[in-house]
Amino acid sequence: MKDPQDQPDKETFNSFIETVEANNDLPKGRYLIDLNDNYVLIRNSESYKQNTLGQDPTKGIIKE
């Protein structure tokens, strides 16, 4: 999230998913969307906390 005080919200998360699903210019593959707050570990670029919103890793968005 842009603002350090913001928490991930469902509306933004769903908007990202809809954008990826509607984009037919993406290469073939399976896409997984995760939305974190503003805190990201610089060392590995990850930030999985209890407030992270994410898709089921066994599904995702398939582009064929």
VODOTI-927952 format. One record per residue (C-alpha): residue number from 0; residue in three letters; x, y, z. Coordinates in Angstrom, 1 decimal. Layout:
@i NUM | aa ALA | x X | y Y | z Z $
...
//
This chain:
@i 0 | aa MET | x 0.0 | y 0.0 | z 0.0 $
@i 1 | aa LYS | x 1.2 | y 3.5 | z -0.8 $
@i 2 | aa ASP | x 0.5 | y 5.0 | z 2.6 $
@i 3 | aa PRO | x 2.6 | y 3.4 | z 5.4 $
@i 4 | aa GLN | x -0.5 | y 3.5 | z 7.7 $
@i 5 | aa ASP | x -2.9 | y 1.8 | z 5.3 $
@i 6 | aa GLN | x -3.8 | y -1.9 | z 5.6 $
@i 7 | aa PRO | x -4.5 | y -4.0 | z 2.6 $
@i 8 | aa ASP | x -8.2 | y -3.8 | z 1.6 $
@i 9 | aa LYS | x -10.4 | y -6.2 | z -0.3 $
@i 10 | aa GLU | x -11.6 | y -3.5 | z -2.8 $
@i 11 | aa THR | x -8.0 | y -2.8 | z -4.0 $
@i 12 | aa PHE | x -7.2 | y -6.5 | z -4.0 $
@i 13 | aa ASN | x -10.3 | y -7.4 | z -6.1 $
@i 14 | aa SER | x -9.4 | y -4.5 | z -8.5 $
@i 15 | aa PHE | x -6.0 | y -5.9 | z -9.1 $
@i 16 | aa ILE | x -7.4 | y -9.4 | z -9.8 $
@i 17 | aa GLU | x -10.0 | y -8.0 | z -12.2 $
@i 18 | aa THR | x -7.3 | y -6.0 | z -14.0 $
@i 19 | aa VAL | x -5.1 | y -9.1 | z -14.5 $
@i 20 | aa GLU | x -8.0 | y -11.2 | z -15.6 $
@i 21 | aa ALA | x -9.1 | y -8.6 | z -18.2 $
@i 22 | aa ASN | x -5.6 | y -8.1 | z -19.6 $
@i 23 | aa ASN | x -5.2 | y -10.3 | z -22.7 $
@i 24 | aa ASP | x -1.7 | y -9.0 | z -23.4 $
@i 25 | aa LEU | x -0.1 | y -10.9 | z -20.6 $
@i 26 | aa PRO | x 2.1 | y -13.9 | z -21.5 $
@i 27 | aa LYS | x 0.8 | y -17.4 | z -20.9 $
@i 28 | aa GLY | x 1.1 | y -18.6 | z -17.3 $
@i 29 | aa ARG | x -0.4 | y -18.7 | z -13.9 $
@i 30 | aa TYR | x -0.6 | y -15.4 | z -12.0 $
@i 31 | aa LEU | x -0.9 | y -15.1 | z -8.2 $
@i 32 | aa ILE | x -1.8 | y -11.8 | z -6.6 $
@i 33 | aa ASP | x -0.8 | y -10.9 | z -3.1 $
@i 34 | aa LEU | x -1.5 | y -7.5 | z -1.5 $
@i 35 | aa ASN | x 0.6 | y -6.4 | z 1.5 $
@i 36 | aa ASP | x 0.7 | y -3.4 | z 3.6 $
@i 37 | aa ASN | x 3.6 | y -0.9 | z 3.2 $
@i 38 | aa TYR | x 6.1 | y -3.0 | z 5.2 $
@i 39 | aa VAL | x 8.4 | y -5.0 | z 2.9 $
@i 40 | aa LEU | x 11.6 | y -6.7 | z 3.9 $
@i 41 | aa ILE | x 14.4 | y -5.1 | z 1.9 $
@i 42 | aa ARG | x 16.5 | y -8.3 | z 2.0 $
@i 43 | aa ASN | x 14.1 | y -10.5 | z 0.1 $
@i 44 | aa SER | x 11.2 | y -8.2 | z -1.0 $
@i 45 | aa GLU | x 8.7 | y -10.2 | z 0.9 $
@i 46 | aa SER | x 6.1 | y -9.1 | z 3.5 $
@i 47 | aa TYR | x 3.7 | y -11.9 | z 4.5 $
@i 48 | aa LYS | x 1.9 | y -10.9 | z 7.6 $
@i 49 | aa GLN | x -1.5 | y -11.8 | z 8.9 $
@i 50 | aa ASN | x -3.0 | y -8.8 | z 7.1 $
@i 51 | aa THR | x -1.7 | y -9.9 | z 3.7 $
@i 52 | aa LEU | x -4.5 | y -10.6 | z 1.1 $
@i 53 | aa GLY | x -3.7 | y -13.4 | z -1.4 $
@i 54 | aa GLN | x -5.2 | y -15.8 | z -3.8 $
@i 55 | aa ASP | x -5.3 | y -19.5 | z -3.2 $
@i 56 | aa PRO | x -1.8 | y -20.7 | z -4.3 $
@i 57 | aa THR | x -3.3 | y -23.8 | z -6.0 $
@i 58 | aa LYS | x -5.5 | y -21.7 | z -8.3 $
@i 59 | aa GLY | x -4.5 | y -18.2 | z -9.3 $
@i 60 | aa ILE | x -5.3 | y -16.7 | z -12.7 $
@i 61 | aa ILE | x -4.5 | y -18.8 | z -15.8 $
@i 62 | aa LYS | x -3.6 | y -17.1 | z -19.0 $
@i 63 | aa GLU | x -3.5 | y -19.4 | z -22.0 $
//
